[in-house]
Amino acid sequence: MLVLGLETTCDETAAAVVRRSGDGPGEILSNVVRAQLDEHAAFGGVVPEIAARAHVEALDGVLAAALEGAGLKLRDLDGVAAAAGPGLVGGVIVGLTAAKALAIVAEKPFIAVNHLEAHALTARLTDGIAFPYLLLLASGGHTQLLAVLGVGRYVRLGTTVDDALGEAFDKVAKMLGLGYPGGPEVERRAENGDAERFSLPRPMLGRAEPNFSLSGLKTAVRLEAERIAPLSSQDIDDLCASFQAAVADVVANRVRVAFRMFCERHGAPSAIVTAGGVAANAQIRRALQRVSSEVGTRLVAPPLALCGDNGAMIAWAGAERLALGLEDDLAFAPRPRWPLDVAAAAPGAKA
């Protein structure tokens, strides 16, 4: 089964073709990503209108490159998938409209993909792992701990009550005057810092429910920075290292709690999986690896190229759904908000 996937939910214009041959890992035939770092750098964050226009300008070329890289024509595909949300609605409309048009022209099934489900299923693309598994989905806009029971079957165990993990990294980077995107900059500066210099809080540590709270930690970094201002380069390195160490401790603790909850409700998971942009952070990966070893399971983390938004994960989620006979009507509307587990959505909690 060959599926084309389009991703335009935020600031990456991406297209990819994957092959699904059964229950094992998939094969990525092409994966083209055009990032918008230059367009947004001056603003210190993503500007939705600029992002949507950049998707319009880039998508034709990215799509052509993905088909050429796979050595395929549109008629060779078995389906066309697009991220239909959650995300910036202007960008979502661009990819969704293009995918529908391609499906009509090629007379192929159209699949509307939940961007979060695409992240959730990436471990099956890369490693072919079996259901069920415990997922930490962490990015600039989302922080969730999920029981992944099957395609379309997700139970939220925990989420953030304020900032997402990636959002906290970006905000700390901005307050310290670092570049955009902030997460990689914080990680880079932390390499030369003293993680024990500043005593920062570990919010939610030991709580019975595996939720996150990052706003207090972010505020603690700001207060320390104000206390010792003006900041030297070493001060910034140390603050980044201390902040990152605190986040890693919190993540490890929250995943331990979620693992116990998973086992009580669903039996032992086949693995602990991490996905999303924050999954690229090496210290957080090491923390998750320690937890996995402690609880006697394995950690599955995507290669760095598949941590951020990409077309391969959209194509794979489309292939997984198409294999179950699931396809969507061309009237499918974009969804700026689209939680995986609607029943678990809580007032004040971020998806």
C-alpha positions as a printed NumPy array, in Angstrom:
array([[  0.   ,   0.   ,   0.   ],
       [  1.432,   3.368,  -1.111],
       [  0.146,   6.548,   0.535],
       [  1.082,  10.185,   0.035],
       [  0.931,  12.397,   3.121],
       [  0.804,  16.204,   3.374],
       [  1.621,  18.143,   6.556],
       [  0.909,  21.892,   6.906],
       [ -0.382,  22.317,  10.47 ],
       [  2.278,  24.76 ,  11.699],
       [  5.579,  25.95 ,  10.24 ],
       [  6.765,  22.981,   8.183],
       [  5.5  ,  22.298,   4.68 ],
       [  6.004,  18.57 ,   4.195],
       [  5.108,  15.756,   1.834],
       [  6.115,  12.105,   1.872],
       [  5.305,   8.711,   0.405],
       [  5.358,   5.572,   2.55 ],
       [  4.751,   1.92 ,   1.853],
       [  2.82 ,  -0.28 ,   4.288],
       [  3.291,  -3.989,   3.695],
       [  1.726,  -5.516,   6.794],
       [  2.077,  -5.343,  10.541],
       [  5.833,  -4.72 ,  10.505],
       [  7.7  ,  -1.445,  10.047],
       [  6.844,   0.709,   7.064],
       [  9.144,   1.989,   4.363],
       [  9.677,   5.695,   3.757],
       [ 10.122,   6.182,   0.017],
       [ 10.48 ,   9.953,   0.268],
       [ 10.171,  12.58 ,   2.992],
       [ 10.524,  16.227,   1.998],
       [ 10.281,  18.985,   4.619],
       [ 10.533,  22.702,   3.958],
       [ 10.935,  24.544,   7.283],
       [  9.958,  28.195,   7.781],
       [ 12.606,  29.228,  10.295],
       [ 13.704,  32.271,   8.325],
       [ 10.149,  33.542,   7.904],
       [  9.42 ,  33.531,  11.647],
       [ 12.828,  34.128,  13.271],
       [ 12.407,  37.897,  13.499],
       [  9.172,  37.47 ,  15.465],
       [ 10.484,  34.907,  17.953],
       [  7.621,  32.528,  17.148],
       [  5.244,  31.346,  14.453],
       [  3.004,  33.996,  12.841],
       [ -0.09 ,  32.163,  11.52 ],
       [ -0.707,  34.406,   8.485],
       [  2.923,  34.193,   7.388],
       [  2.902,  30.427,   7.893],
       [ -0.205,  29.934,   5.74 ],
       [  1.22 ,  32.01 ,   2.887],
       [  4.519,  30.149,   3.041],
       [  2.643,  26.825,   2.768],
       [  0.867,  28.054,  -0.377],
       [  4.173,  29.097,  -1.934],
       [  6.077,  25.921,  -1.026],
       [  3.582,  23.08 ,  -1.303],
       [  3.677,  22.47 ,  -5.069],
       [  7.454,  22.137,  -5.078],
       [  7.526,  19.974,  -1.94 ],
       [  4.831,  17.688,  -3.351],
       [  6.612,  17.307,  -6.701],
       [  9.878,  16.514,  -4.907],
       [  8.197,  13.846,  -2.759],
       [  6.681,  12.042,  -5.759],
       [  9.921,  12.307,  -7.732],
       [ 11.952,  11.071,  -4.768],
       [  9.689,   8.035,  -4.473],
       [  9.905,   7.395,  -8.21 ],
       [  6.108,   7.448,  -8.49 ],
       [  3.296,   9.156, -10.339],
       [  0.05 ,  10.198,  -8.708],
       [ -1.74 ,   7.275, -10.353],
       [  0.568,   4.81 ,  -8.571],
       [ -0.731,   5.746,  -5.127],
       [ -3.346,   3.86 ,  -3.131],
       [ -4.43 ,   6.883,  -1.118],
       [ -3.82 ,  10.545,  -0.326],
       [ -3.671,  11.712,   3.301],
       [ -3.436,  15.156,   4.851],
       [ -3.19 ,  16.507,   8.375],
       [ -6.658,  17.962,   9.006],
       [ -5.827,  19.294,  12.488],
       [ -5.149,  20.209,  15.174],
       [ -3.093,  23.2  ,  14.132],
       [ -3.146,  26.694,  12.68 ],
       [ -6.318,  26.692,  10.629],
       [ -4.9  ,  28.685,   7.707],
       [ -2.115,  26.18 ,   7.199],
       [ -4.385,  23.186,   7.721],
       [ -6.694,  24.453,   4.961],
       [ -3.778,  24.611,   2.497],
       [ -2.733,  20.98 ,   2.907],
       [ -6.259,  19.642,   3.273],
       [ -7.478,  21.361,   0.101],
       [ -4.476,  20.159,  -1.878],
       [ -4.931,  16.566,  -0.74 ],
       [ -8.617,  16.583,  -1.645],
       [ -7.822,  17.926,  -5.111],
       [ -5.169,  15.241,  -5.655],
       [ -7.552,  12.52 ,  -4.506],
       [-10.213,  13.741,  -6.944],
       [ -7.815,  13.955,  -9.891],
       [ -6.252,  10.538,  -9.212],
       [ -9.55 ,   8.924,  -8.164],
       [ -7.92 ,   7.675,  -4.958],
       [ -9.232,   7.461,  -1.369],
       [ -8.785,  10.563,   0.773],
       [ -7.811,  10.211,   4.44 ],
       [ -8.061,  13.083,   6.95 ],
       [ -5.37 ,  12.508,   9.579],
       [ -5.256,  13.775,  13.138],
       [ -1.784,  15.296,  13.482],
       [ -1.518,  13.91 ,  17.02 ],
       [ -2.436,  10.411,  15.863],
       [  0.324,  10.652,  13.263],
       [  2.861,  11.326,  16.033],
       [  1.323,   8.527,  18.095],
       [  1.744,   5.953,  15.316],
       [  5.264,   6.932,  14.205],
       [  6.794,   4.173,  16.348],
       [  4.89 ,   1.616,  14.282],
       [  6.316,   3.12 ,  11.097],
       [  9.897,   2.978,  12.367],
       [  9.859,  -0.085,  14.643],
       [  6.644,  -1.967,  13.902],
       [  5.784,  -2.184,  17.596],
       [  2.594,  -3.894,  18.679],
       [ -0.333,  -2.34 ,  20.489],
       [ -0.794,  -1.412,  23.277],
       [  1.971,   0.987,  24.287],
       [  2.5  ,   4.002,  26.529],
       [  3.147,   7.241,  24.666],
       [  4.681,  10.518,  25.805],
       [  3.651,  13.011,  23.133],
       [  5.554,  16.24 ,  23.728],
       [  5.898,  19.233,  21.449],
       [  5.537,  23.003,  21.421],
       [  1.769,  22.772,  21.57 ],
       [  0.99 ,  19.409,  23.138],
       [  2.023,  17.391,  26.181],
       [  0.123,  14.175,  26.808],
       [  0.649,  10.729,  28.269],
       [ -1.531,   8.286,  26.345],
       [ -2.405,   4.631,  26.314],
       [ -2.274,   3.745,  22.619],
       [ -4.559,   0.726,  22.331],
       [ -5.   ,   0.661,  18.556],
       [ -5.575,   2.866,  15.537],
       [ -8.205,   5.378,  16.648],
       [ -8.158,   4.042,  20.218],
       [ -6.444,   6.382,  22.67 ],
       [ -6.882,   6.918,  26.396],
       [ -5.368,  10.034,  27.899],
       [ -3.667,   9.291,  31.207],
       [ -2.179,  12.716,  31.817],
       [ -1.675,  16.126,  30.23 ],
       [ -0.354,  19.568,  31.082],
       [ -2.471,  21.989,  33.06 ],
       [ -0.614,  25.008,  31.637],
       [  2.41 ,  25.148,  29.317],
       [  3.373,  22.332,  26.983],
       [  6.933,  21.033,  27.343],
       [  8.146,  22.552,  24.101],
       [  6.362,  25.801,  24.882],
       [  8.23 ,  26.033,  28.199],
       [ 11.56 ,  25.504,  26.423],
       [ 10.716,  28.209,  23.881],
       [  9.612,  30.708,  26.542],
       [ 12.752,  30.143,  28.639],
       [ 14.86 ,  30.642,  25.509],
       [ 13.07 ,  33.899,  24.75 ],
       [ 13.467,  35.303,  28.265],
       [ 17.189,  34.495,  28.13 ],
       [ 17.59 ,  36.192,  24.75 ],
       [ 18.328,  33.014,  22.797],
       [ 17.45 ,  32.384,  19.174],
       [ 14.429,  30.756,  17.559],
       [ 13.456,  27.943,  17.745],
       [ 14.15 ,  28.005,  21.457],
       [ 14.208,  24.316,  22.397],
       [ 17.357,  23.369,  20.478],
       [ 19.062,  26.569,  21.674],
       [ 18.379,  25.74 ,  25.328],
       [ 19.728,  22.227,  24.815],
       [ 22.84 ,  23.538,  23.066],
       [ 23.61 ,  26.06 ,  25.805],
       [ 22.93 ,  23.5  ,  28.542],
       [ 25.811,  21.353,  27.283],
       [ 28.308,  23.816,  28.813],
       [ 26.271,  24.64 ,  31.898],
       [ 26.234,  23.567,  35.548],
       [ 22.876,  21.854,  36.151],
       [ 23.324,  22.059,  39.929],
       [ 24.003,  25.782,  40.198],
       [ 20.332,  26.792,  40.495],
       [ 17.844,  24.985,  42.696],
       [ 14.718,  24.913,  40.55 ],
       [ 11.365,  23.316,  41.437],
       [ 10.141,  19.996,  40.062],
       [  6.384,  20.696,  39.691],
       [  3.909,  17.83 ,  40.205],
       [  6.645,  15.464,  41.4  ],
       [  5.052,  12.548,  43.228],
       [  1.452,  13.446,  42.358],
       [ -0.862,  10.461,  41.904],
       [ -2.159,  11.653,  38.524],
       [  0.47 ,  11.847,  35.755],
       [ -0.175,  15.476,  34.819],
       [  2.386,  18.187,  34.119],
       [  2.704,  21.824,  35.144],
       [  5.529,  23.907,  33.678],
       [  4.524,  27.515,  34.344],
       [  5.979,  27.562,  37.876],
       [  9.309,  26.177,  36.673],
       [  9.414,  28.765,  33.903],
       [  8.705,  31.521,  36.461],
       [ 11.483,  30.215,  38.724],
       [ 13.965,  30.547,  35.851],
       [ 12.84 ,  34.135,  35.273],
       [ 13.222,  35.026,  38.96 ],
       [ 16.734,  33.565,  39.093],
       [ 17.67 ,  35.445,  35.924],
       [ 16.374,  38.709,  37.392],
       [ 18.183,  38.075,  40.68 ],
       [ 21.624,  37.779,  39.082],
       [ 21.16 ,  40.206,  36.159],
       [ 22.965,  41.272,  34.072],
       [ 23.557,  37.738,  32.803],
       [ 26.916,  36.518,  31.612],
       [ 27.208,  33.835,  28.96 ],
       [ 28.019,  31.303,  31.689],
       [ 24.965,  32.376,  33.684],
       [ 22.787,  31.595,  30.665],
       [ 24.458,  28.212,  30.18 ],
       [ 23.892,  27.336,  33.83 ],
       [ 20.265,  28.446,  33.786],
       [ 19.626,  26.359,  30.676],
       [ 21.304,  23.324,  32.204],
       [ 19.391,  23.672,  35.474],
       [ 16.085,  24.144,  33.674],
       [ 16.648,  21.181,  31.365],
       [ 17.64 ,  18.936,  34.279],
       [ 14.462,  19.899,  36.137],
       [ 12.326,  19.107,  33.07 ],
       [ 14.039,  15.73 ,  32.645],
       [ 13.35 ,  14.862,  36.302],
       [  9.707,  15.849,  35.954],
       [  9.286,  13.851,  32.737],
       [ 10.849,  10.747,  34.296],
       [  8.59 ,  10.958,  37.347],
       [  5.418,  11.588,  35.362],
       [  6.155,   8.68 ,  33.008],
       [  6.756,   6.336,  35.963],
       [  3.348,   7.254,  37.362],
       [  1.713,   6.837,  33.949],
       [  3.359,   3.436,  33.495],
       [  1.871,   2.183,  36.76 ],
       [ -1.545,   3.527,  35.784],
       [ -1.265,   1.9  ,  32.353],
       [ -0.447,  -1.487,  33.86 ],
       [ -3.368,  -1.258,  36.289],
       [ -5.851,  -0.395,  33.548],
       [ -4.558,  -2.11 ,  30.417],
       [ -1.867,  -4.617,  31.407],
       [  1.804,  -4.288,  30.542],
       [  2.583,  -2.079,  27.514],
       [  4.768,  -3.377,  24.711],
       [  7.011,  -0.305,  25.09 ],
       [  7.338,   3.25 ,  26.294],
       [  7.251,   5.48 ,  23.232],
       [  8.109,   9.139,  22.88 ],
       [  7.169,  11.344,  19.948],
       [  6.946,  15.017,  19.01 ],
       [  9.588,  17.708,  18.771],
       [ 10.672,  17.453,  22.418],
       [ 11.514,  13.772,  21.803],
       [ 14.642,  15.07 ,  20.042],
       [ 16.084,  16.346,  23.343],
       [ 18.965,  14.037,  24.3  ],
       [ 18.712,  14.536,  28.085],
       [ 14.988,  13.779,  28.073],
       [ 15.65 ,  10.652,  25.99 ],
       [ 18.251,   9.52 ,  28.533],
       [ 15.767,  10.083,  31.366],
       [ 13.151,   8.014,  29.533],
       [ 15.689,   5.289,  28.851],
       [ 16.421,   5.046,  32.587],
       [ 12.708,   4.776,  33.383],
       [ 12.235,   2.098,  30.721],
       [ 15.1  ,   0.064,  32.182],
       [ 13.733,   0.457,  35.71 ],
       [ 10.255,  -0.811,  34.789],
       [ 11.523,  -3.599,  32.539],
       [ 10.369,  -2.467,  29.125],
       [ 12.013,  -0.832,  26.125],
       [ 12.04 ,   2.758,  24.939],
       [ 11.117,   3.455,  21.33 ],
       [ 11.995,   6.934,  20.086],
       [ 11.854,   8.045,  16.458],
       [ 14.976,   9.148,  14.609],
       [ 15.544,  12.867,  14.97 ],
       [ 14.261,  13.576,  11.448],
       [ 10.852,  12.188,  12.442],
       [ 10.525,  13.973,  15.8  ],
       [  9.365,  17.236,  14.293],
       [  6.406,  17.619,  11.952],
       [  6.852,  15.671,   8.729],
       [  4.892,  14.125,   5.901],
       [  5.991,  10.544,   6.557],
       [  4.043,  10.342,   9.808],
       [  0.919,  11.693,   8.057],
       [  1.279,   9.223,   5.199],
       [  1.783,   6.349,   7.642],
       [ -1.249,   7.268,   9.751],
       [ -3.216,   7.433,   6.512],
       [ -1.96 ,   3.988,   5.522],
       [ -2.841,   2.538,   8.935],
       [ -6.373,   3.893,   8.643],
       [ -6.768,   2.87 ,   5.016],
       [ -5.69 ,  -0.691,   5.889],
       [ -8.715,  -0.813,   8.212],
       [-11.009,   0.392,   5.446],
       [-11.237,   3.908,   6.867],
       [-11.411,   6.799,   4.435],
       [-13.009,  10.229,   4.585],
       [-15.525,  12.272,   2.685],
       [-14.23 ,  15.205,   0.67 ],
       [-16.441,  17.468,   2.792],
       [-14.205,  16.828,   5.828],
       [-13.618,  20.223,   7.479],
       [-10.347,  21.434,   9.064],
       [-10.203,  21.086,  12.842],
       [ -8.083,  23.663,  14.69 ],
       [ -8.664,  21.592,  17.852],
       [ -8.917,  17.819,  17.606],
       [ -8.102,  15.87 ,  20.807],
       [ -7.266,  12.198,  20.457],
       [ -9.266,  11.244,  23.531],
       [-12.298,  13.507,  23.646],
       [-13.633,  11.843,  26.792],
       [-10.55 ,  12.86 ,  28.758],
       [-10.563,  16.528,  27.76 ],
       [-10.647,  18.521,  30.98 ],
       [-11.54 ,  22.197,  31.512],
       [ -8.374,  24.247,  31.581],
       [ -6.196,  21.405,  30.272],
       [ -4.258,  21.813,  27.066],
       [ -4.393,  19.196,  24.331]])
